[in-house]
Amino acid sequence: MSSKDLDILFDKAFENAQLIPQESVPQDVQLVLYGLYKQASSGTTSIHVQNPQDLINAFKLNAWMQVKHLSIDEAKQQYIDIINQLMKERNI
């Protein structure tokens, strides 16, 4: 698959993610999706914690760090796969 095709599918998956009720997605899956999205859209960068006492941001940072070994294209593909699975499970 070309990079352009993957970008189109990734953008569509992001749009589709907005259709999935957030409360129907377990928080651990939400964090995985967050990490994959950050990796797919930003790539691995130097990550700095503004306030390490902020628990939510700590979880988000951890989710991103867990997928930092993925290439941008790998992160996009995993994000697409999870969104498609969630939509299928919810008949969306």
Disulfide bonds with the S-S distance in Angstrom:
none
